[in-house]
Amino acid sequence: MKNILFSLTTIGLLFTSNCEAQQNPVFKGWYADPEAIIYNNEYWIFPTYSAPYEQQTHFDAFSSKDLVNWKKHPSIIDNKEVKWAEKAMWAPSVIEKGGKYYFFFAANDVHEGEIGGIGVAVADRPEGPYKDLLGKPLINDIVHGAQPIDQYVFRDKDGQHYMFYGGWGHCNVVKLADDFKSLVPF
């Protein structure tokens, strides 16, 4: 289970906002912020559904065994499942742990005093359906000036999971608890 790293040029070619004009070589649709990973010898892409802000309320996923033929897995999670996510949901980060699949995402473009930030969901399969793990954001507060958005989760060589996140020109790194339900102080 390792992340696939794409160059920014490759991502730009794969996920253009006007796929008809650009002849998107991967799949049709309006998508951004792709997270790519290999699960069980199959390639997966988890992008943001790119639409007007208030309509970005679900995620689709795409899988392929050969990087040529892609299968769409529609609406693997949406704001009906994530009750606290009233507005846009974006920037997925995914990881497998202990036979479960975890899906981190940002929602609501949170500001001081508002509910939103980084959520986490869990499923038994990469294609979901994903269920909100906490019923609230994992990170709701603005810490060190970093808006809780645009997260990236990874497993270090020692098995510990960390997350980078941030917005407004600031970035934080946090250590995740083993069950992904909280943060562990450094």
C-alpha positions in Angstrom: 0.0 0.0 0.0 2.1 2.9 -1.1 1.1 6.3 -2.5 1.8 7.1 -6.1 3.5 10.4 -6.6 2.6 12.4 -9.7 4.3 15.5 -10.8 2.3 18.6 -10.9 2.4 18.5 -14.7 0.9 15.0 -14.8 -1.8 16.0 -12.3 -2.6 19.0 -14.5 -3.0 16.7 -17.5 -5.1 14.2 -15.7 -7.5 16.6 -14.0 -8.4 19.6 -16.2 -11.5 21.5 -15.4 -12.7 21.4 -19.0 -12.1 17.7 -19.9 -13.8 17.9 -23.3 -11.6 20.7 -24.5 -8.5 19.2 -22.9 -9.4 15.6 -23.9 -8.7 14.4 -20.3 -6.8 11.1 -20.8 -8.1 9.4 -17.6 -11.8 9.8 -17.1 -14.5 12.3 -17.8 -15.8 14.7 -15.2 -15.0 17.8 -13.2 -12.4 16.8 -10.6 -9.5 18.3 -8.7 -7.1 17.5 -5.8 -6.5 13.9 -6.7 -5.1 11.4 -4.2 -3.7 8.3 -5.9 -2.8 5.1 -4.1 -2.4 1.4 -4.8 -4.7 -1.0 -2.8 -4.4 -4.7 -3.4 -2.5 -4.4 -6.7 -5.2 -2.0 -8.1 -4.8 1.7 -8.8 -7.2 4.1 -7.1 -7.8 7.8 -7.6 -9.8 9.8 -5.0 -10.5 13.3 -6.3 -12.5 16.3 -5.2 -15.8 16.6 -7.1 -15.2 20.0 -8.8 -18.5 22.0 -8.9 -19.8 25.3 -7.5 -18.8 25.5 -3.8 -22.2 24.5 -2.3 -22.5 21.5 -4.7 -19.2 19.9 -3.7 -20.9 17.6 -1.2 -19.8 14.2 -2.2 -16.8 12.2 -3.4 -16.4 9.7 -6.3 -13.5 7.3 -6.6 -12.0 5.6 -9.6 -10.2 2.3 -9.8 -8.1 0.6 -12.5 -6.1 -2.6 -12.9 -4.1 -1.3 -15.9 -4.1 2.5 -15.7 -6.1 2.5 -19.0 -9.6 1.3 -18.1 -11.2 3.1 -15.2 -14.2 2.2 -13.1 -16.2 5.0 -11.5 -17.4 4.4 -7.9 -20.0 7.1 -7.4 -20.7 9.0 -4.2 -18.5 6.9 -1.8 -19.4 9.4 0.9 -21.5 12.6 1.0 -22.8 15.2 3.4 -25.9 13.1 4.2 -23.4 10.8 6.0 -21.2 13.6 7.3 -23.9 15.6 9.1 -21.6 18.4 10.2 -20.5 19.1 6.6 -22.9 21.7 5.3 -20.8 23.1 2.5 -18.1 21.9 0.2 -16.0 18.8 1.0 -12.6 18.5 -0.7 -9.0 17.4 -0.8 -9.2 13.7 0.1 -6.3 11.8 1.7 -6.7 8.0 2.0 -4.8 5.2 3.8 -5.4 1.5 4.7 -4.8 0.3 8.2 -5.6 -3.1 9.7 -7.9 -4.1 6.8 -10.0 -0.9 7.1 -9.9 2.1 4.6 -9.7 5.6 6.0 -10.7 8.7 4.1 -9.7 12.1 5.4 -11.3 15.2 3.9 -11.8 18.9 4.5 -15.3 20.5 4.8 -17.0 23.8 5.3 -14.0 26.1 4.8 -13.9 26.7 8.6 -13.2 30.1 10.2 -13.0 30.9 13.9 -16.2 29.8 15.8 -17.5 27.7 12.9 -17.9 23.9 12.7 -15.8 22.4 9.9 -12.2 21.4 9.2 -10.8 17.9 8.8 -13.0 14.9 9.0 -12.3 11.2 8.8 -14.4 8.3 7.6 -13.9 4.6 7.5 -15.0 1.7 5.2 -14.4 -2.0 4.8 -13.5 -1.6 1.1 -11.7 1.1 -0.9 -14.9 2.0 -2.8 -16.9 2.4 0.5 -19.4 3.2 1.5 -17.6 5.3 4.0 -19.1 6.2 7.4 -18.1 9.3 9.4 -15.8 8.0 12.1 -16.4 10.7 14.7 -19.6 12.6 13.9 -17.6 15.8 14.2 -14.3 17.1 12.7 -11.1 15.5 13.8 -9.5 19.0 13.7 -11.9 22.0 13.9 -9.6 24.7 15.3 -7.2 27.0 13.6 -3.8 26.3 15.2 -0.7 28.5 14.5 -2.7 30.3 11.8 -3.3 27.2 9.8 -6.8 26.6 8.6 -7.7 22.9 9.1 -7.9 21.9 5.4 -5.8 20.3 2.6 -4.5 17.4 4.7 -2.1 14.6 3.7 -1.9 11.5 5.8 1.1 9.1 5.7 2.5 6.1 7.6 6.2 6.5 8.7 8.7 3.6 8.6 8.0 2.9 12.3 4.3 2.5 11.6 3.2 5.8 13.2 0.7 7.8 11.2 1.1 11.6 10.7 -0.9 14.3 8.9 0.3 17.5 7.3 -2.4 20.1 6.8 -3.0 23.8 6.5 -4.2 26.8 4.7 -3.8 30.6 4.7 0.0 30.2 4.2 0.5 28.1 7.3 1.2 24.3 7.7 1.0 22.0 10.7 2.1 18.4 11.2 0.2 16.3 13.8 0.6 12.7 15.0 -2.5 10.6 14.7 -3.7 8.2 17.4 -3.7 4.6 16.5 -7.5 4.5 16.0 -7.5 7.9 14.0 -10.0 9.3 16.4 -7.7 11.9 18.0 -4.3 13.5 17.9 -1.3 12.5 20.0 0.8 15.2 21.5 4.5 15.3 20.4 
